[in-house]
Amino acid sequence: MFLKTMIIDDEPAICSELEYMLKKYIDIQVVSIHYNPVEALPQIIELEPDLLFLDIQMPGMNGLEFAKKLNQLSHPPLIIFSTAFHEHALEAFHTPAVFYLTKPILESKLDEAIKKVKSLQTKKKATDHQPPPALEEYVCVRKDNKIIPIQVSQIFFAFVKERELYIATHDTIEKCDLSLHELEAILNKTGSFFRCHRNYVINLKQIKEMIPWFHNTYLIKMNDGKQTEIPVSRGKMKAFRSMMNL
């Protein structure tokens, strides 16, 4: 089965080069090339491509904004960003994109991106005929002698202090009776959480900034009300860089 693929980039030379590089994949079919997202949108709606290579800085509409609009479609394509600007990596992570390529595009990185796309397509086919997923899981915290359920997606980070586990949402930090190991097992089901330190688990979707820190590590500033800063330990840096495509 072919993966219907579209390329959107305002540089014709880049489009031609990428189209040439994609020819080695026998199951990828480039159905159209566009130089700005506004002109591409009608074709995306009509052809319903499986995969979209999308530049970020383009005239007419920013690629990041365009990706968020596409997510409103009933059958949005998988998106691979390609750009010459490394500083867009974190913002791109908060879109429906599945990979982030920097120009000039290396064959090894393109192979990695295509491999991930095919893996996602295989999983999608396997789940197409399965029943709807269960309701989102909850984690309970204690507040004023009451037990309150919190949706997992509302958790910004969790941490251990003096052998007690605390869960932070945007505005509150409350005690939880689970162990950090037990909580991590629940959060890992979402694919959005990462154990960045022995005492911390963070929601990758709620990262505001990554600040270079001691020993080539990062200090993570979260999107909660206090913009809490959380360290990434040296032992977790390799896995963290991989997850963030750094």
Backbone hydrogen bonds, N-H to C=O, Kabsch-Sander energy under -0.5 kcal/mol:
donor,donor_aa,acceptor,acceptor_aa,energy
3,L,27,D,-2.8
4,K,2,F,-0.8
5,T,29,Q,-3.0
6,M,51,L,-2.0
7,I,32,S,-1.8
8,I,53,F,-2.8
9,D,34,H,-2.2
14,I,11,E,-0.5
15,C,11,E,-2.0
16,S,12,P,-2.4
17,E,13,A,-2.3
18,L,14,I,-2.6
19,E,15,C,-2.6
20,Y,16,S,-2.2
21,M,17,E,-2.3
22,L,18,L,-2.0
23,K,19,E,-0.6
23,K,20,Y,-1.0
24,K,21,M,-0.8
25,Y,22,L,-1.5
26,I,24,K,-0.8
28,I,25,Y,-1.7
29,Q,3,L,-2.2
30,V,28,I,-0.5
31,V,5,T,-2.6
31,V,29,Q,-0.8
32,S,5,T,-0.9
34,H,7,I,-2.9
40,A,36,N,-1.1
41,L,37,P,-1.7
43,Q,40,A,-0.5
44,I,40,A,-2.1
45,I,41,L,-2.4
46,E,42,P,-2.1
47,L,43,Q,-3.3
48,E,44,I,-1.9
50,D,4,K,-1.6
51,L,4,K,-2.4
52,L,78,L,-2.5
53,F,6,M,-2.8
54,L,52,L,-0.6
54,L,80,I,-2.6
55,D,8,I,-2.4
56,I,82,S,-0.5
58,M,56,I,-1.0
61,M,59,P,-0.8
63,G,56,I,-3.4
66,F,62,N,-2.4
67,A,63,G,-2.2
68,K,64,L,-1.6
69,K,65,E,-1.7
70,L,66,F,-2.2
71,N,67,A,-1.2
72,Q,69,K,-1.8
73,L,70,L,-2.0
78,L,50,D,-2.7
80,I,52,L,-2.9
81,F,79,I,-0.5
81,F,99,F,-2.3
82,S,54,L,-2.1
83,T,101,L,-2.2
86,H,84,A,-0.7
88,H,85,F,-1.4
89,A,86,H,-2.1
92,A,88,H,-2.5
93,F,89,A,-1.2
94,H,90,L,-0.6
94,H,91,E,-1.1
95,T,92,A,-1.6
98,V,79,I,-3.1
99,F,79,I,-1.0
101,L,81,F,-3.5
103,K,83,T,-2.0
110,L,106,L,-2.3
111,D,107,E,-2.8
112,E,108,S,-1.8
113,A,109,K,-2.3
114,I,110,L,-2.8
115,K,111,D,-2.4
116,K,112,E,-1.9
117,V,113,A,-2.2
118,K,114,I,-2.6
119,S,115,K,-2.0
120,L,116,K,-2.3
121,Q,117,V,-2.3
122,T,118,K,-2.3
123,K,119,S,-2.1
124,K,120,L,-2.2
125,K,121,Q,-2.2
126,A,122,T,-1.8
127,T,123,K,-1.3
128,D,124,K,-1.1
130,Q,127,T,-1.5
139,V,150,I,-2.5
141,V,148,I,-2.6
142,R,175,K,-2.9
143,K,146,K,-2.8
146,K,143,K,-1.4
148,I,141,V,-2.9
148,I,146,K,-0.6
150,I,139,V,-2.5
152,V,137,E,-2.0
154,Q,151,Q,-1.6
155,I,152,V,-1.7
156,F,168,A,-3.0
157,F,168,A,-1.4
158,A,201,V,-2.6
159,F,166,Y,-2.3
160,V,199,N,-1.7
161,K,164,E,-2.7
164,E,161,K,-1.6
165,L,176,C,-0.6
166,Y,159,F,-2.8
167,I,174,E,-3.0
168,A,157,F,-3.1
169,T,172,T,-2.6
174,E,167,I,-2.4
175,K,142,R,-0.8
176,C,165,L,-2.7
183,L,179,S,-2.4
184,E,180,L,-2.6
185,A,181,H,-1.7
186,I,182,E,-1.2
187,L,183,L,-2.7
188,N,184,E,-2.4
189,K,186,I,-1.0
190,T,187,L,-1.7
191,G,187,L,-0.5
191,G,188,N,-0.6
192,S,187,L,-0.5
194,F,202,I,-2.3
196,C,194,F,-1.3
197,H,200,Y,-1.4
200,Y,197,H,-1.2
201,V,158,A,-2.3
202,I,194,F,-2.7
203,N,156,F,-2.6
204,L,192,S,-3.1
204,L,202,I,-0.8
205,K,192,S,-0.5
206,Q,203,N,-2.1
207,I,204,L,-1.0
208,K,221,K,-3.0
209,E,221,K,-1.8
211,I,219,L,-2.9
213,W,217,T,-3.0
216,N,213,W,-0.7
217,T,214,F,-1.4
219,L,211,I,-2.9
220,I,218,Y,-0.5
220,I,230,I,-3.8
221,K,209,E,-2.4
221,K,219,L,-0.5
222,M,220,I,-0.6
222,M,228,T,-2.9
223,N,206,Q,-2.3
225,G,170,H,-3.1
227,Q,224,D,-1.7
230,I,220,I,-3.0
232,V,218,Y,-2.1
233,S,196,C,-2.5
233,S,231,P,-0.6
236,K,233,S,-1.3
237,M,233,S,-0.5
237,M,234,R,-1.0
240,F,236,K,-2.3
241,R,237,M,-2.9
242,S,238,K,-1.8
243,M,239,A,-2.2
244,M,240,F,-2.0
245,N,242,S,-1.0
246,L,241,R,-2.9
